[in-house]
Amino acid sequence: MFFMKRKLISFSLVLVVLLAACGEETDSKNETDSSTGEKGTIEMAQISWAENIAVSNMWKVILEEQGYKVNLNLLDMGTIMKALAENELDINLEVWLPVQDQAYLQEYKNNVFFSEEPWYDNAKVGLVVPEYLEEINSVEDLNKHKDMFNGEITGFDAGAGTMEVTEELIKAYHLDYELIPSSEPAMITEIAQAMKNEEPIVAPLWNPHRVFSQYDLKYLEDPKQVYGEVEKIHHATRQDFKDDFPEVSEWLKNWKMDDASIGELMTYVNETEEPIDGARKWVEDNQELVHQWLKLEEE
């Protein structure tokens, strides 16, 4: 479901009026509906990145099985963080630290809760090129081969932390290149087409990502470590989310995935027509792990 700011704002205004009239101070969306058994509605952000589509659908399945209603709101990173700070969204499952999303951490650290522990701790970001470009192995090689790439770096969503860091990398290495924004699916399509024709292409990519199992790509060395080294993926929530949804907050704190589990989940999601179907099958096949997050081992 797409996030509609006006509707959320209107809902908030109506809610304030109703609560004021009734003299109540509790957040009604956290109250259990006795007629349906639902525990409340959670507005979850979704970004059009393969791993984010996978984990957001996974959590939608898990939470709805536990009695919550979950709306997925497809947005860009900048809009997501602003909405969390303004209490118009509940959860963002993907914040890359310490480098990629550092700007968002600094801007919103007083208005958004950022998890202390990551759910994935082996992430990597960098520029990639096809393996067959044997003469290109470092970011420092790019200017010497500007004509080969038409002076362009094929990018994805404008406003994404990695895109902003890539702009910093262009400045740090004095690259005579332009970063071309698009979307992750469009970028992957460009990579696939270039590699099919054995043509040159350079793009920012990251692990975890299923594209590395499909194509022979290599990271370019980054001697100045503009992208950092190992990145960790955290989640973020609106500040009072823990008070309104303490159970879910605890589950998110327990959430950990490794290369095998996130890779399998992404594969399941990619192999079904609807992401939710792949996520549901993965949850069914990985009950032991899910129960660890929900502390349901004994059940």
N, C-alpha and C positions, 0 to 999 in steps of 0.2 A: 504494500500500500504506500502510495507516495505521500510524503509529509506535506501538509498544507498549512502554512503559517497562520493564515487568517482564521482558519477554522479552529486551530488550537488557541489562538488569542481570544476568539469569541467564546470558546468553551471556558477558558479561564475566567473571563469577565462574568459569565453567567454563574460559574461556580462560586466566585467571590460573593455575588449578590445573594445566592441561595444560602451560603454559610452564614453570612451576616444576618440574614433574616431569621435563621434558625438558632443563631447563637452558638454554632458549632465551630471548633477549631481544628478538627481532624481532616486529613486529606481523603476525600471520598473515594478517589480512584484506588485506594489501597484497601477499602473495605470489602470483605467477602460478600458476594451476592448469594444470599441464602437460598434463592430459588434455583440458581444455576450451579452453585458451588465454585464459581470462578473467584480467584483470589485477587483480581485486579487486572488492569490493562497496562502494558509496558510498551512505550514508544522506543523502538530500537533503531539506531542508525544503520544504514547499509551503504557501502561504497562499491562501485562497479569494478572491484578487483577480485580476481579468482578466489584468493584465500578468504577475503571478507564475505563474499557471497556464500562460501562454504560454511564458515563458522556462524554467520548470522542465521542462516537457515537451520543449522544444527541446534543453536540455542532456542530458536522458535519452536522446534519440535520438542526439545527437552522441557521447556517451560510450559508449553501448552499441555503436555502430558501430566504436568504437576498442577494443573488447574488455573494457570494464568492465560490471559489473552495477549498476544504479541503482534504489534503492527510494525512492519519493516518499512523504513522511510529512506528511499534512495536519494542520496545527497552527496555533495562534494565535501571535502574535509573542512574547509573554512566555514561553511554553513553549519556543519555538524557541531563544531566546537562552540560557535556563537550560540547555537540553540541550546546546548547543554548549559552554558553559562546563564542563559535567560530562562532556564527551567522549562523549555519547550520540547526537549527530548530527554529520555531517561538514560540511555546507554550508548556508548560508542565502544565497540569491541576491539578497535585497532589503533593504537598509538605507538609509534616507533621511537624508541629512545635508546641511547642518549642524544643522537644527532638529528635524525630525519624530521622529527616533530618537536624539536626543542623550542622552536619559535612559539608553537601553540602552548607548550608547557609554561613558558615565561609569560605569555599574554594572559592565560586563564588560570594560573595556579591558585589564585585566591577565590575563584568562582566555580571551579570544576574540581571534582575529586579524581586524582590520577592514582591508579593502583600502585602500591609499593612493590609488589612482586609481579613479574611478567608471566604470561601464560605460555609464551614461547621464547626461548633464550638463545637461539642459534641462528638468528636472522642475518642476512648479508645484503648489502646494497652496492651497486656499482654500475659503470657503463659496460655493456657487453657488445661483442662482435662475433660473427661466425668463426668457428675454428679454422676454416679454410683461408682466412686472412692471416697468413703466417707472419707477415711483416708488421702487423699491428698487435702489440702486446701491452702497451702502456698508454695512459692518457697523454703522456708526453709525445707519443708518436702521431697524434691526430693532426697537428698543424702541418706536418710534413706531407700528409696525405689528404689535405683538405679537398682537393678536386675529386678524389675518389668518392667522397661522401657528399659532394656538392655543398660542403660547408653546413650540413644539417645534422642535428641529433634528433632522432625520432622519439618524441615524448608521449606522455599520456595526459592525465587530468591536470589542468591548470589549477594551482592552489594546493596540490598535494605536497607534502613535506619533501619528498624525494625530488620533485620538480624544482622546488625552491633551492634545495642543496645543489642540484645540478647547475642552476644558474650561478651559484657561488663557485662551483668547480670551474665553470667556463672563465670566470674572472680570475680565479687563483692561478690557472695555467695559461692565462692570456690566449684562450682558444678563439680563433676567428671562425666561430660557429654560431648558428642560431638554433635554439631549442624550440622544436615545433610541437605545440600541445595538441592533443586529440583526446582519446580515451584509451583505457587499457585494451579492450577488444580490438580497436582500430590499430593500435601499436603492434599487437601480436599478429594481426593480419598482415601488416607491413613486413614484419620479420619473416613470417612464413613465406610470403611471396618472394622476398629477396633471396631467401635460402633455396627456394625451389629453382630459381634462375641463377643461383650461385653469384649473386650480386652483393656488393658491400652495403652494410647498414650498421649503424651504431645507435644504441638505445639504452636508457636507464632501466635496469631490472633488479629483481630482488629474489631472495630465497626466504620463505618457501614459495615455490611457483612450479606448476606442472609443466611449464614450457621447457624446462631443462631436461625433462624426460622425453620430449618430442624432438628437440633440435640440438645439434652440437654447437653450443655457445660457450664462450669463455669470457670471464671478467677481465677487464683491463686493469693493470696495476695502477694504484693510486698512491704514489710516493708521499704526497702531502697529506694523505689520509683525510681528504675533505669529506668523504662519505663516512669516515670513522672505520672502526673495525667490526666487531660483532655487535649487532643491534639486538634489542629485546623488544618484544611486542607486549604492551600493557593494554588494559582496558580503562575507560574513564566513564564516570557517571555524573549526573547533576549532584550538587553538594548534599542535598537532603535525601537522596535515593536510599541510602542505608537505613534511615529512620522509617521510610515508607515501605521498603521491601527488604527487611533484614535477612530473611531466608535466602532470597536471590543474591543479595550482596555477599553472603557467606559462600554460596555455591560458586560465584565468580572468583572468589578468593582462592578456592580449592582447585580451580581449573588449570590444568597443565597439559600441554601437548608436545610431542617430539616429532622428529622428521617423519617417522613411520606413520604415526596417527594422523597428522595433518595432511601428509601426502595421500594416504588412503582416502580420507574424507574428500579431498579435492577431486580425486579420481571418481569416486562414487557420484559426486555432484555433476561432474563433467559428462558422465556417461548416461545421464537421464535427461529427458526432455525438460522437466521442471526441476529446478534445484532442490525444492522442498522434498521431492520424492527420493532423490539421492541421499539427502541428509537423513531422512527418516529410515532408510535402509541401513545407513551407517550406524545410526543410534541403536537400531535393533541388533546389529551384529557386534556392537561394542558396549553391551550393557554393563560389563564389569568395570570398565573405565568410567562410564557415566555415573555409575553408582558410587565410585570413589569421590567424584566431585560433589555429589549430592549427599554423601555420607549414608548411603543406603546399603552398605556391604552386607549387613546382617539380615536384610529383608529378602 
